Each structure stands twice: as structure tokens, then as C-alpha cells.
Amino acid sequence: MELNRRNFLELGAAGLGVAGLSTIGVTAANAAPTGPGTEVVVLTGTDADHTVDWDFQVTEGRNSGVWSRIPTPSNWECHGFGTYQWGWNLRPEEKGLYRRGFTPSVSWADKRVFVVFEGSMTDTEVRVNGTLAGPVHQGGFYRFRYDITSLLRLGQENLLEVTVSRDSTDDSVNNAERRGDYWNFSGIYRPVSIQAFPAARVDRIAVDAKADGTFRMDVHLDGVTAAGRVVGQLKRLDGTNVGNPFSSAVTPGAAVATLSTSVTSPRTWTAETPNLYRVDVQLTDASGTPLHAVTERFGFRTIEVRTGDGVYVNGVKVILKGTNRHTFWPTLGRASSPRLARMDILLMKEMNNNAVRMSHYPPDTFFLDLCDELGLYVIDELGGWQKKYDEGVGAPLVASMVTRDVNHPSILMWANGNEGGWNTALDDDYARYDIQRRPVIHPWATFSGINTDHYETYDSTRAILEASDIFMSTEFLHALYDGGGGAGLNDYWNLMGSGPRRAGGFIWAFVDEGLVRDDRDGAIDTTGNNAPDGVLGPFREKEASFHTIRDIWSPVQLANPDYYASTFPANFDGTVRVVNRYDFTNLRACRFTWQLVKHPSPGAASTESTVTKHGDVAGPDIAPGATGKVALGLPNGWQSADALRVTANGPDGKALWTWVWRIKKAADFAKRVVTPAPGAVQVAEDAGGVTMSARGTAITIDKTTGRLARVTRNGSAVSLANGPVPAAGEARLTGLTHTRDGRSHVVEATYSGDLDSVRWRLDPNGWLRLDYRYHRTGEHDLLGVSLDYPEEKALGLTWLGDGPYRVWKNRLRGVRHGVWSKEHNTTATGASGWEYPEFKGYHANTYWAALRTTEGTITIVAEDENLFLRLFTPDVGEDPRFATAPFPAGGISLLDGIPAMGNKFHAAETLGPESRKNVATGEYRRTVHFRFSE
């Protein structure tokens, strides 16, 4: 197909040259090759952390109509100008006017000079010294350039004027980019540079380096007027030559030269082993004199999609574990920096992601460079949220994206738009520029043999996996508020994480896109339920799902996790059976550390557990996909510790995940904490209740309900009351008695309905013991009992249990047993507050808890295993759809079963076995102790 405007829009990574790479903040490939390079002057700052002020005026919105200054690169909305806008609606009259003076060197007299924009939103008109540099560029996420050689006044100050329209005059660009479900930003938000090339030059290169050591590259040339030669030399990043130079002769007018060589046993690139090389390229004249030299990083890596089987890297089937990432920072919009990119990639790798999808546009080049360096598979995506670019405007954008990004080994495939936003006439364009012929996908459709459907239920996911296509969902488990993300992932990953035709998937999304609004006194705006889709907050606050994903996607998994949850330490012989879920790495490259710990008791000065013994062992020889044993070498007497911590550490020494297994159980801690004391219990009875008193604590039980009616401590009220009542179900009092029990006193109530009996006993030590029994059968969201306590009196909580985050029935992983502490907060996950962990919710495997209040401390100690302690009812953002879960009445609940959490698109019960309601099996009984102290 014939493409308009391609000639001036195409610019590959090599067009920046070594000087350009280092200048704009991209890691250069160490020493430059011998010969003239590309001279680069960066007119903006290099990134959002290093800006340069330009003259600026916005035509509408905040601070409009007046010339002032703005840092560049940036989005003008984030610096007090224009209008905030979440997708959908356009503002075609809002424009930004930019001015910047610069002085080109007189030494550029024989050079070709370009002004290069890394990205500008959206339509961009460029003038140099009053003259239009070329057609208006359309497309906000792409590199573009103009040849301004003839417009320059060398050695004098020149004027660059840029008019950026918030929206486009091409409605297909607006449909693809601006009418999307994300924040619309505006302005010059990526660097702008002036680049001076020799008259005869290397314009760009495209590398295809296979895992078997085969190397081929197309060197695109311009300005070659005489015979010469293109010479290549492969090197390691430290500059050491790999093999001998290789070359190809070029004739006058040559536009491309193809060079090839091979390397014996190269160190291949994968996300687990991100080994990089570089190629130095020289264009010389016939005598061998260098005319232009560039360098490019690459990795030896082969990609295959094997029909009906999976995605293969270097001949090995890979499972992609990814999230969807917008380029976003709450005070910067889409402007970014290598620092922020590195932060995000390291967070992804901490979460045990091995992949990321660029949603829904190509990212900054430094993000891709860091994916190459740190090891992360990438799906690089053309804009087109749910509507497509027209062919005329879209074809140059495909060319721009692919020529810029083609040499990144991290990129496994291209996405031609999103959710219907693909123009099928552009599908074959990718291969025009991609020498590697990567797969092209249509996210949410089946294309190139890969079904990428979005937001399937558990049952429909299972049905898809039984069909003939590879399944790799490019969006699943939508993480609106506290739903999705890790909630339901354990069941989904049991389906998606291994087996035939599985290629993994990408959770939506990485961060909540909450924007700091200067017109709202710095409030964070998530535009209702539009933006809070992430497993991290806007400033990268870790939500609970972050840790659940990290746990489930750890490449080292327990072969028998149920044993450690229910049976350990019985029959434990000091060895741990593990499964290697790496694709390439043998576990002998890992290390395992262990600690035996003693937990503090309530009221201790610190929540830190004491490590009594520790050790570390080398990882065993366990191949990817295999199961084997880790021998910990525990000392004699290890059973006397409270818990055993075991950490799996990756080849880089960083923790993949830490398990904490309980040696001492709830009954052991109850004996340790609830200790006898001398004294006696006083009893008084009136028409309304029975009051028991000991050591300054007075407990009144209502004679008409059998419930706790009143608590006082040294005469001051403690507001715990009105329980226990069934968290769901009925209880009708049938009888109440009270009697001495040694030096203690007991009040016992019997019931009809779902609650059978309640027994209160106050001991001389001031501890109040509660024994209760209830029965339930069938399916229920909630199993257990509740009491009232006013949330406004709560200050904080310290507890021994799974933490530090709350749980749902379908998000029990990602927490660890230990002593935790947190202050009261009213965070609505992803919507407001932004303080994590959230205070309110369900807390698993609670052994003891000390609730600090304005009335003193209420300490709760469980004698039985598997207690869920519920504290109050969490705040929830606007319109959560299915991303919500039920809570019982009252403020504090003691539960045997809790509900699952849904997500934006699916009710909880559709998300798999762990998301279904609790199946009650008859009688339940528990013993819990309360203490009320100052």
C-alpha cells in the first residue's frame, strides 16, 4: 500500500546516535564507535525530572490568554494551565503555544539537521524562524521529525514555535486516542531535540539476532552519493569485541544495506536472563574513512508462536505474568523519567511479573531500555482504545512506533490497537519495518493464533482453554477498588498458569490513575470509578492485591501448600517440597533462608518478632517445571519456636516470597497471654441484668437477651456491647442462668434459631471468657457472631495473625502470620484516603488482637484456629459495580467464614471455587477471651 508522509515521519532508534541516547536519558552502549556521530542538542529537558522552561500560552481554561513559562517536557494541565479532562469529551479550541530560541553551530554547514519530537499531544504544528517546518503532525504518542536544514541560520539565534492542539482535526485520531477511558493530557510531554547528521548517514538500523547466534541487520541509509561500505562490529556492553568485523559494500544512492554474521553460543536474552550486546555500525567511503557511526543495543532472542500450543522464547514455552501499565504520575500526567520508569519496573518485578502490556500506546524509549536491562517481556501497542485510526493517518504511526522500537529484545509482540480499535489494513505494515517479524495481536480478539479475550469468568476461561487456540488474556480480573487483581487470581492461575495452549495473561491494571488537581486544593481525582483500577495507588502505594499477586506468581511455589496451612508442624522432617515455575532458571541459582522466631505478646514495646535461630541453604538442582526438595537443616529443638519463616531468594538475591508457618497454635498463645491471678469475682443482679466484677472490670449481661449489655473499667464505660449475635441468622433467648465456677462466675444463655448457646465467665484476673456455639448448614457469605463497637472510638490495632492487609475469601494469599500494627484510617481502596494497609475489614488467622480506643485497650485472644476477626465496615468508592462484598451488622465480628470479592465486571460467585459462598457443615463453637485495660 502507498503511504503518505512516511518519508518525514519515519525515524528509528539509531537516528538519535550515541550522543542522543545519553543526552535524553537513555542508557548509552558505553563507548561510541569510531567515526563521526550524530550531534544532538536537547531543547527541552531530558525528562520530567530534568526540565527546561519555555515560553508558553494556553488559549482556554486555567491561566489562558497570557504568555508565561512552562517546564518542558510536561503536560500543561499538570502545571496550572488549560482544562482537566477524562477521555470522551473534546475541547478542540484549547491549544498550547510554545516558543524556544536556540543557536545552531556554524559547524553544521554540511549537515542535515532535524528537529525531533519524542511525543506531543496532539496535533502539532512546528515553525522555525516563522516558516512551517512541514505538515501538522497527528498522533500524540509517537516520535516525529522535520528536516529543517534549509530553515536554519547557523551561528545565530533561531526561533522554534510550536502550536499544540489538545485534540486533532482528524476524527479518527480523536477516536483512537482522545475518546478513551483514561485521562486526556496535552502538550510537549516528551523531549524535543535538534539532531545534526553527516550528509551521508546511517538513518536507522533494524536488528534480528536469533538465540542460535545468527545475526542480521538492515542498515537504512540516506545521502549516499558515492560507493562505500557499511561495517559492523558486535560487542559486549563493556566494549569487548565479539567476533570479527563484518561488512557490506554500498553503491551510490543505496537506501539499505543488509549485513549478517554469527556468534557461537551467545548469552541469550530472556526476562530471566536479560543479556545484552551492542552493535557498532560505521558508514565509510571507498577508502575506509568513516562518514557516520552509530551504536545499538540488542539481545540474542527468538520468538515463536506455535499454533495450538503456546508462545516460545528461545525454544522454551513461556507463561506471561503481567499487568497493564499506563504512563502516569499523579502530578505529571503522561510526562515521565527514567527514575519513574525504573521504579515501576522494579515494582513489577517485586510483584513477580515477567511481562507488561503498554496500554494503550507506545511508552517512552527509556522504559523499553530498562525493560531490556532489567528483564521484562513487553507487548508494545499502537493507539486505538476502542476505535481505530484511519489508514492514511495510522500507517505513518505504525512506521514510527516499529522503527523506533524494533531493536528492543524485550518486545515480544505488537498490539494493533485495543478492543476493536484496530485497522486491519495496518496488520501487514508491522512486518514492513520489523525485521524480526514479531506476532501482531488484536487485544480481546483471536488473531495470529492467540485468543486475547478480556474479562472472562472462571467457567468461560476454562472453556476457552479447552478449545484449539492459545489463550493469553490481555486484560483480566479488573482491579477496580479492592476487587479483581489478587481477588480470584489463585483459581484463575490454576487454569491459566500451566498446561497446553496457555500463555498467561495481563491483569488490569498497574496503578490507580488518581490525578492531583490544583483547582481542588491538591485533592486526588479518580473521576468516580473510572481511574481506580490499579493494584498500586497513584503514588505507588501497595494495595493488598500487590502482595497476593507476588505470592501467586512467585516462580518458587510450594508443592503441598495445604499441609502448611492445616497440618504443619506435624510430621515435618525439615525438608520443603517446592515447584520450579521459572521458564529458564534452575533453582540451584537461588538460595533459601530460614528463621525460627518468637512472637511478642500484647502490650510489648515492639511488634518485631525475635529471631532465635537462622540459616541459609543453596537452592537444589530443580529444573524449570520440576518438583524437588529443599533441605533446610533446622537445629534440634526447632519445635520450641513460635513460627518458621522461609524465604525463597532469586538469582539476584532479592526475595521472591516469604512463607511463615505456625509452630505454636492459638491455644498455645492463649495459655501464654491469659494467665491466672489471685482474687475473687463479685456478682450483683437486678431486674435487667447480671453484673460480674473483678480487678476493676465490670461486665453486665442483659437478662432479656443474654448479650453483653455493658462494660466498665475502673468506673469508665467501654462501649463494647450487644453481642454475640449471629452474623447472619436468628437467635431467640430460651433461658439464662448464672452460677459460681470456682473463683470465677458464669452467666449462660441458651437460644433457639441459629445460635445455640453463649457462656460468659469472668475470672479473677479480669479476663472475660466467651464460649459460644451455633449451627448453620447450606451456603452463606458469613458464618460467625458479632458485637457492637462504635468505630469513631477506634484508634489503632496490634494483632498476631495474618497481615498486614485484610483478606477476602478469594484473596487469602499474600499475607503472612506475625505481629502487625496499624492506625485507624478510613481509606476507600483506590478512591480516597490512600493510607495502606486499610484499617477496616476481615483479618485471617487471628490469635490475639489489641484494639486501641479512646476508652482504653480491648484485647481479644482466640483459643481456636482459623478465626477471622472483622473490624468495622470498609469505605467503598463510588459505583463499585461488583467490586464489593457484604459485611455483618455491628463493629466487631468473630467469624468462621467470610465473603469473596467480585470485580468491576463479574460477581464473586463467577470467579471460581474460592469465590463461592461458604458451605456450612453443622455445628461451630469457639472460645474467645477479652481484657479491658487502660
KEMIMAR-146459 format. One record per residue (C-alpha): x, y, z. Coordinates in steps of 0.02 Angstrom, whole numbers, padded with zeros to 5 digits, always signed. Example, Ala and Ser with C-alpha at 12.3 -4.5 7.8 and 13.67 -1.06 7.14 Angstrom:
# residues 2
+00615-00225+00390 +00684-00053+00357 
//
This chain:
# residues 934
+00000+00000+00000 +00059+00177-00035 +00086+00282+00119 +00081+00470+00128 +00203+00566+00240 +00308+00412+00282 +00469+00491+00224 +00474+00627+00354 +00387+00530+00493 +00498+00376+00498 +00640+00386+00623 +00719+00236+00705 +00815+00223+00867 +00980+00237+00776 +00933+00409+00717 +00974+00475+00891 +01152+00415+00888 +01256+00386+01043 +01257+00567+01095 +01068+00574+01081 +01045+00419+01186 +01145+00484+01331 +01080+00661+01315 +00896+00616+01326 +00921+00500+01472 +00929+00331+01385 +01073+00219+01436 +01205+00228+01301 +01300+00074+01247 +01462+00133+01330 +01600+00192+01212 +01548+00264+01045 +01605+00180+00885 +01746+00263+00790 +01687+00396+00669 +01576+00549+00662 +01417+00531+00763 +01254+00623+00769 +01264+00790+00857 +01116+00821+00971 +01055+00975+01063 +00909+00941+01179 +00795+01094+01182 +00680+01035+01319 +00739+00948+01474 +00788+00767+01455 +00636+00704+01552 +00505+00755+01680 +00637+00757+01818 +00752+00872+01719 +00652+01008+01633 +00688+01170+01540 +00566+01315+01540 +00493+01376+01375 +00382+01525+01339 +00203+01464+01342 +00022+01519+01322 -00136+01415+01327 -00290+01478+01234 -00426+01411+01351 -00450+01356+01530 -00343+01399+01680 -00218+01540+01658 -00264+01559+01475 -00227+01703+01357 -00067+01760+01441 +00114+01719+01396 +00209+01640+01540 +00333+01499+01565 +00309+01312+01574 +00432+01171+01611 +00462+01054+01466 +00435+00912+01438 +00268+00914+01527 +00080+00907+01510 +00011+01081+01530 -00137+01025+01637 -00014+00974+01773 +00063+01148+01781 -00090+01256+01807 -00147+01277+01626 -00299+01228+01524 -00432+01103+01570 -00433+00935+01657 -00525+00806+01553 -00556+00620+01571 -00574+00549+01395 -00734+00556+01294 -00766+00743+01277 -00659+00850+01163 -00602+01031+01179 -00543+01071+01002 -00513+01256+01035 -00389+01227+01176 -00213+01248+01109 -00041+01274+01182 +00080+01398+01103 +00265+01367+01136 +00421+01471+01095 +00604+01425+01115 +00760+01507+01049 +00915+01407+01001 +01080+01436+00911 +01139+01300+00791 +01325+01279+00769 +01412+01353+00618 +01498+01184+00603 +01334+01112+00541 +01352+01192+00369 +01372+01024+00282 +01250+00926+00389 +01068+00876+00378 +00977+00946+00530 +00813+00884+00600 +00702+00940+00742 +00643+00782+00830 +00491+00768+00944 +00480+00612+01052 +00295+00643+01085 +00171+00787+01082 -00017+00786+01116 -00100+00801+00997 -00094+00894+00829 +00074+00982+00822 +00122+01124+00704 +00306+01171+00700 +00383+01332+00633 +00566+01380+00625 +00601+01565+00603 +00420+01590+00554 +00418+01458+00418 +00315+01299+00429 +00431+01150+00452 +00312+01028+00370 +00137+00955+00383 +00049+00959+00551 +00091+00800+00645 -00058+00699+00705 -00043+00564+00838 +00004+00601+01018 +00113+00452+01066 +00241+00443+00928 +00410+00510+00878 +00412+00626+00728 +00539+00741+00647 +00559+00877+00517 +00709+00916+00407 +00744+01098+00449 +00914+01113+00365 +00857+01249+00245 +00767+01348+00380 +00914+01373+00497 +01026+01524+00524 +01187+01445+00581 +01280+01535+00719 +01130+01647+00753 +00983+01634+00869 +00838+01544+00787 +00658+01537+00846 +00562+01374+00864 +00374+01400+00878 +00258+01255+00913 +00069+01254+00918 -00003+01100+01001 -00190+01069+00987 -00265+00973+01131 -00367+00870+01008 -00348+00827+00825 -00432+00889+00667 -00429+00707+00610 -00577+00625+00693 -00500+00451+00682 -00354+00513+00789 -00479+00578+00916 -00573+00413+00911 -00413+00313+00934 -00329+00422+01065 -00443+00553+01141 -00611+00466+01158 -00537+00337+01275 -00564+00279+01453 -00416+00373+01527 -00355+00548+01564 -00327+00658+01412 -00170+00764+01430 -00094+00893+01316 +00069+00971+01265 +00252+00932+01230 +00272+00794+01359 +00424+00703+01289 +00592+00780+01241 +00625+00889+01089 +00798+00893+01012 +00894+00962+00864 +00995+00825+00779 +01131+00857+00652 +01183+00711+00539 +01326+00699+00416 +01269+00720+00236 +01293+00534+00207 +01221+00445+00355 +01150+00293+00439 +00969+00340+00464 +00917+00189+00568 +00954+00005+00590 +00844-00147+00619 +00921-00299+00704 +00870-00480+00703 +00980-00579+00824 +00922-00757+00850 +00953-00867+01001 +01062-00982+00895 +01186-00839+00869 +01128-00791+00694 +01138-00603+00672 +01064-00500+00531 +01030-00315+00518 +00960-00194+00392 +01055-00029+00394 +00948+00108+00319 +01050+00244+00234 +01024+00417+00165 +01132+00539+00069 +01250+00406-00003 +01317+00484-00163 +01471+00377-00187 +01525+00197-00166 +01571+00146+00010 +01546+00013+00141 +01443-00020+00297 +01544-00106+00433 +01475-00188+00589 +01559-00250+00747 +01470-00345+00885 +01524-00306+01062 +01481-00343+01240 +01421-00193+01338 +01593-00173+01415 +01663-00140+01241 +01743-00311+01215 +01733-00366+01034 +01629-00520+00995 +01693-00597+00835 +01767-00503+00689 +01701-00353+00593 +01577-00391+00455 +01527-00277+00312 +01434-00246+00151 +01477-00136+00004 +01358+00004-00042 +01333+00090-00207 +01286+00271-00243 +01105+00302-00197 +01095+00148-00085 +00950+00156+00038 +00981-00003+00137 +01123-00123+00168 +01096-00296+00243 +01236-00367+00349 +01249-00535+00435 +01364-00634+00546 +01350-00765+00682 +01407-00792+00860 +01446-00960+00939 +01344-00995+01096 +01288-00816+01134 +01220-00769+01303 +01036-00760+01257 +00908-00632+01313 +00755-00681+01415 +00662-00590+01552 +00755-00705+01674 +00924-00679+01591 +00924-00505+01511 +01092-00521+01425 +01128-00376+01308 +01254-00343+01171 +01285-00196+01060 +01324-00174+00877 +01434-00030+00817 +01396+00022+00639 +01503+00131+00525 +01466+00202+00356 +01633+00230+00267 +01687+00294+00099 +01779+00184-00026 +01946+00217+00060 +01878+00163+00230 +01864+00336+00304 +01716+00341+00425 +01573+00454+00371 +01447+00414+00509 +01442+00296+00656 +01303+00237+00770 +01280+00102+00900 +01131+00000+00953 +01094-00120+01096 +01010-00287+01062 +00990-00462+01131 +01001-00634+01052 +00822-00693+01066 +00699-00794+00960 +00509-00780+00970 +00387-00910+00906 +00200-00934+00916 +00171-01120+00895 -00006-01147+00834 -00120-01225+00962 +00023-01237+01086 +00097-01077+01156 +00219-00933+01149 +00401-00984+01144 +00557-00885+01182 +00721-00965+01129 +00632-01130+01104 +00555-01131+01278 +00371-01107+01313 +00342-00953+01421 +00196-00904+01531 +00172-00716+01535 +00128-00645+01706 +00091-00463+01675 -00004-00306+01715 -00065-00165+01603 +00028-00002+01626 -00019+00174+01580 +00122+00300+01583 +00057+00403+01728 +00111+00501+01881 -00018+00599+01983 +00074+00765+01973 +00149+00742+01799 +00018+00657+01692 +00100+00563+01548 +00268+00652+01567 +00393+00531+01643 +00575+00497+01678 +00698+00351+01690 +00682+00363+01880 +00495+00335+01874 +00510+00202+01739 +00638+00107+01842 +00525+00122+01995 +00380+00044+01901 +00482-00097+01826 +00559-00141+01993 +00387-00142+02072 +00327-00259+01935 +00473-00374+01961 +00447-00368+02150 +00269-00423+02113 +00345-00568+02014 +00281-00502+01849 +00383-00553+01699 +00284-00452+01572 +00197-00286+01543 +00073-00228+01414 +00089-00049+01353 -00090+00010+01368 -00138+00093+01258 +00007+00172+01165 +00196+00151+01148 +00292+00209+01303 +00445+00319+01323 +00602+00243+01248 +00688+00239+01418 +00551+00125+01484 +00590-00001+01348 +00777+00017+01376 +00750-00025+01559 +00641-00175+01514 +00787-00235+01408 +00909-00209+01551 +00807-00272+01698 +00713-00411+01609 +00529-00388+01568 +00431-00452+01417 +00334-00314+01329 +00180-00302+01218 +00203-00137+01126 +00038-00062+01073 -00024+00058+00940 -00155+00182+00999 -00337+00140+00969 -00430+00119+01133 -00589+00052+01056 -00590+00140+00888 -00461+00137+00751 -00351+00259+00658 -00394+00282+00475 -00264+00203+00363 -00192+00366+00299 -00151+00433+00471 -00121+00264+00553 +00009+00196+00433 +00142+00327+00474 +00111+00297+00659 +00142+00110+00639 +00302+00155+00547 +00354+00274+00685 +00321+00151+00826 +00403+00000+00745 +00557+00087+00677 +00585+00168+00846 +00561+00010+00948 +00612-00133+00833 +00779-00173+00916 +00716-00196+01093 +00732-00381+01138 +00601-00357+01274 +00464-00332+01145 +00383-00500+01106 +00238-00440+01001 +00145-00289+00934 -00035-00247+00977 -00129-00162+00835 -00246-00061+00946 -00363-00122+01083 -00540-00193+01097 -00595-00161+00919 -00479-00012+00896 -00379-00097+00759 -00375-00057+00575 -00345-00224+00491 -00272-00135+00340 -00123-00096+00452 -00090-00275+00508 +00037-00309+00371 +00126-00143+00399 +00216-00206+00554 +00317-00332+00453 +00373-00194+00335 +00478-00120+00474 +00506-00267+00591 +00648-00374+00528 +00606-00499+00667 +00427-00523+00605 +00355-00522+00780 +00174-00579+00802 +00038-00446+00788 -00112-00466+00904 -00285-00388+00920 -00314-00372+01108 -00481-00452+01156 -00496-00546+00991 -00417-00701+00915 -00280-00656+00791 -00110-00731+00747 -00169-00892+00831 -00185-00808+01002 -00352-00781+01089 -00330-00625+01196 -00511-00608+01255 -00545-00493+01402 -00634-00516+01568 -00692-00695+01554 -00771-00784+01701 -00689-00935+01778 -00802-01056+01684 -00784-00967+01517 -00595-00962+01541 -00595-01149+01566 -00699-01172+01408 -00579-01063+01307 -00432-01165+01368 -00517-01323+01308 -00530-01250+01131 -00393-01252+00999 -00317-01078+01011 -00180-01015+01125 -00258-00911+01265 -00170-00756+01331 -00294-00633+01404 -00227-00457+01382 -00347-00394+01517 -00422-00497+01658 -00476-00478+01840 -00510-00291+01829 -00442-00217+01990 -00571-00080+02021 -00557-00027+02204 -00515-00183+02306 -00590-00305+02181 -00504-00408+02048 -00315-00406+02046 -00270-00535+02176 -00453-00574+02219 -00491-00731+02119 -00316-00746+02047 -00273-00909+02136 -00414-01002+02046 -00384-00914+01879 -00199-00951+01885 -00228-01133+01920 -00313-01132+01749 -00205-01006+01656 -00032-01034+01728 +00017-01200+01652 -00036-01331+01526 -00070-01339+01339 -00123-01181+01246 -00088-01072+01398 +00016-00915+01377 -00029-00820+01537 -00114-00652+01548 -00113-00470+01600 -00210-00403+01749 -00296-00236+01729 -00212-00129+01791 -00047-00075+01869 -00094+00091+01955 -00244+00193+02007 -00240+00345+01893 -00282+00472+02026 -00233+00647+01969 -00183+00786+02089 -00297+00934+02050 -00229+01108+02086 -00406+01177+02063 -00464+01066+02208 -00329+01111+02334 -00222+00962+02285 -00359+00832+02302 -00333+00669+02206 -00465+00647+02071 -00509+00472+02011 -00663+00532+01914 -00778+00416+02010 -00746+00235+01965 -00653+00274+01803 -00474+00284+01865 -00452+00174+02021 -00410+00014+01926 -00238-00024+01995 -00153-00141+02117 -00049+00010+02167 -00107+00183+02217 -00066+00340+02115 +00097+00369+02210 +00131+00181+02202 +00055+00140+02371 +00047-00050+02383 -00128-00118+02397 -00163-00293+02461 -00177-00368+02286 +00004-00320+02252 +00061-00445+02382 -00065-00578+02330 -00002-00570+02152 +00176-00578+02214 +00136-00735+02312 +00039-00824+02174 +00160-00776+02036 +00318-00816+02131 +00423-00933+02024 +00451-01043+02177 +00290-01123+02239 +00252-01249+02375 +00210-01421+02309 +00088-01453+02453 +00028-01285+02522 -00122-01359+02612 -00005-01456+02728 +00074-01294+02793 -00096-01210+02815 -00177-01351+02912 -00058-01488+02973 +00116-01413+02999 +00220-01445+03105 +00159-01624+03122 +00273-01747+03031 +00385-01608+02966 +00559-01676+02930 +00646-01512+02889 +00627-01526+02701 +00511-01421+02594 +00444-01485+02429 +00441-01345+02300 +00392-01324+02118 +00503-01225+02000 +00390-01108+01900 +00533-01019+01813 +00538-01041+01625 +00729-01044+01609 +00809-01041+01782 +00862-01194+01880 +00832-01172+02067 +01015-01204+02101 +01036-01020+02052 +00926-00973+02201 +00953-00975+02389 +00834-01013+02531 +00845-00931+02702 +00754-00983+02860 +00721-00907+03031 +00647-00976+03190 +00553-00837+03280 +00467-00796+03444 +00320-00676+03434 +00290-00536+03560 +00136-00534+03671 +00004-00398+03683 +00073-00238+03759 +00253-00272+03709 +00359-00121+03664 +00391-00185+03489 +00295-00286+03361 +00457-00363+03294 +00474-00550+03319 +00636-00613+03394 +00742-00722+03281 +00811-00863+03387 +00899-00963+03250 +00930-00935+03066 +01017-01011+02918 +01026-01017+02730 +01048-01155+02603 +01090-01163+02419 +00948-01199+02302 +00933-01381+02247 +00951-01443+02069 +00771-01424+02012 +00742-01389+01828 +00605-01271+01767 +00436-01355+01786 +00503-01490+01902 +00470-01526+02086 +00604-01560+02216 +00654-01539+02397 +00744-01403+02493 +00831-01471+02648 +00832-01329+02774 +00948-01407+02902 +00849-01350+03054 +00930-01371+03226 +00868-01488+03360 +00728-01413+03462 +00662-01306+03321 +00485-01350+03378 +00504-01235+03528 +00494-01081+03416 +00330-00993+03380 +00348-00995+03191 +00463-01043+03048 +00497-00915+02912 +00566-00975+02746 +00615-00856+02606 +00649-00903+02425 +00777-00784+02350 +00802-00764+02164 +00969-00768+02070 +00985-00580+02102 +00974-00608+02291 +00804-00524+02305 +00662-00608+02399 +00532-00690+02288 +00416-00733+02433 +00423-00772+02618 +00315-00905+02698 +00280-00904+02885 +00220-01069+02957 +00142-01077+03129 +00227-01196+03251 +00133-01136+03405 -00054-01128+03385 -00193-01018+03452 -00215-01121+03610 -00030-01104+03649 -00038-00914+03639 -00200-00910+03740 -00111-01000+03882 +00036-00881+03867 -00069-00722+03867 -00219-00764+03979 -00135-00807+04143 -00217-00840+04313 -00215-00712+04453 -00274-00716+04634 -00435-00635+04689 -00620-00659+04676 -00766-00607+04566 -00907-00502+04638 -01084-00528+04573 -01240-00418+04577 -01409-00448+04498 -01556-00335+04463 -01711-00345+04356 -01616-00304+04198 -01453-00399+04211 -01314-00490+04299 -01156-00391+04336 -00989-00477+04371 -00838-00378+04434 -00653-00416+04456 -00493-00312+04457 -00584-00152+04406 -00680-00232+04262 -00870-00243+04275 -00971-00345+04149 -01160-00336+04136 -01258-00469+04041 -01435-00424+03987 -01558-00548+04062 -01683-00525+03920 -01559-00560+03778 -01408-00648+03854 -01299-00521+03767 -01161-00411+03833 -01251-00255+03892 -01117-00151+03975 -00930-00147+04013 -00842-00028+04132 -00660-00014+04176 -00625+00072+04342 -00795+00152+04327 -00772+00216+04148 -00879+00144+04010 -00810+00035+03871 -00933+00034+03728 -00921-00149+03677 -01098-00217+03686 -01247-00304+03606 -01170-00472+03568 -01138-00601+03521 -01273-00604+03388 -01267-00712+03231 -01177-00626+03088 -01319-00696+02985 -01469-00789+03052 -01580-00782+03206 -01563-00805+03395 -01708-00810+03518 -01666-00822+03703 -01740-00976+03784 -01654-00973+03953 -01524-00884+04061 -01435-00943+04218 -01285-00887+04318 -01178-00976+04445 -01009-00984+04531 -00871-01080+04441 -00734-01095+04571 -00667-00917+04598 -00749-00863+04434 -00929-00826+04392 -01028-00887+04240 -01182-00822+04150 -01252-00945+04023 -01386-00914+03894 -01474-01037+03780 -01560-00997+03616 -01670-01062+03479 -01633-01019+03299 -01456-01019+03230 -01366-00977+03393 -01367-01121+03518 -01281-01059+03674 -01173-00922+03747 -01071-00938+03905 -00990-00787+03988 -00861-00813+04125 -00768-00675+04217 -00610-00736+04300 -00520-00657+04449 -00382-00598+04333 -00508-00482+04250 -00516-00581+04088 -00689-00611+04016 -00707-00781+03932 -00839-00805+03797 -00889-00980+03740 -01020-00989+03604 -01098-01120+03493 -01204-01102+03337 -01258-01209+03192 -01277-01173+03007 -01297-01278+02850 -01303-01231+02668 -01217-01088+02576 -01184-00924+02664 -01075-00770+02642 -01046-00756+02830 -01026-00879+02972 -00999-00819+03150 -01055-00689+03276 -01042-00501+03300 -01039-00369+03437 -01063-00182+03429 -00923-00058+03450 -00925+00121+03383 -00792+00149+03251 -00767+00330+03300 -00684+00272+03461 -00556+00160+03374 -00375+00222+03366 -00272+00075+03306 -00243-00111+03309 -00098-00226+03352 -00128-00410+03319 -00049-00580+03296 -00121-00654+03138 -00108-00645+02950 -00063-00470+02895 -00035-00332+02873 -00179-00325+02748 -00359-00378+02760 -00420-00529+02662 -00568-00592+02563 -00620-00773+02543 -00544-00770+02368 -00390-00671+02421 -00315-00766+02567 -00140-00771+02493 -00017-00628+02502 -00024-00606+02691 +00095-00680+02820 +00075-00732+03000 +00155-00615+03125 +00126-00469+03242 +00065-00315+03149 +00008-00141+03195 -00089-00006+03105 -00178+00155+03148 -00361+00186+03114 -00396+00253+02940 -00546+00273+02826 -00461+00227+02663 -00580+00179+02524 -00464+00073+02419 -00420+00163+02258 -00540+00305+02292 -00489+00407+02444 -00380+00409+02598 -00234+00320+02514 -00168+00250+02679 -00122+00067+02669 -00149-00060+02740 -00331-00016+02760 -00387-00024+02942 -00558-00100+02918 -00604-00271+02853 -00578-00457+02882 -00415-00517+02961 -00369-00701+02943 -00297-00825+03069 -00308-00704+03214 -00231-00770+03376 -00240-00610+03478 -00284-00429+03442 -00267-00270+03544 -00388-00135+03487 -00330+00035+03548 -00476+00152+03580 -00515+00318+03662 -00585+00211+03806 -00428+00105+03830 -00370-00056+03750 -00483-00204+03713 -00380-00362+03696 -00457-00513+03611 -00374-00685+03623 -00434-00838+03524 -00413-01016+03586 -00458-01095+03419 -00381-01094+03246 -00444-01007+03089 -00529-00857+03167 -00571-00712+03052 -00576-00551+03153 -00687-00422+03070 -00660-00240+03114 -00796-00121+03056 -00858-00098+02878 -00737-00026+02749 -00772+00130+02650 -00802+00098+02464 -00784+00214+02316 -00921+00274+02201 -01016+00144+02098 -00912-00011+02135 -01017-00121+02020 -00974-00298+02078 -00815-00244+02169 -00896-00254+02339 -00931-00383+02474 -01057-00399+02617 -01020-00357+02798 -01124-00401+02952 -01203-00277+03069 -01102-00221+03219 -00923-00163+03229 -00826-00319+03282 -00857-00495+03219 -00784-00666+03261 -00806-00768+03103 -00781-00942+03033 -00824-00891+02856 -00808-00729+02759 -00867-00674+02586 -00773-00665+02423 -00743-00505+02325 -00806-00476+02148 -00734-00358+02019 -00796-00221+01906 -00874-00340+01780 -00911-00500+01875 -00999-00551+02034 -00891-00650+02153 -00978-00816+02127 -00924-00820+01942 -00738-00811+01984 -00702-00990+02033 -00713-01112+02179 -00630-00997+02307 -00755-00860+02262 -00910-00961+02300 -01006-00944+02462 -00955-01039+02618 -01037-01210+02635 -01086-01228+02817 -01072-01404+02887 -01167-01402+03053 -01106-01352+03224 -00975-01219+03257 -00902-01172+03427 -00767-01053+03486 -00686-00986+03643 -00626-00806+03648 -00556-00703+03793 -00574-00515+03818 -00473-00398+03927 -00510-00214+03956 -00363-00106+04007 -00306+00074+04012 
//
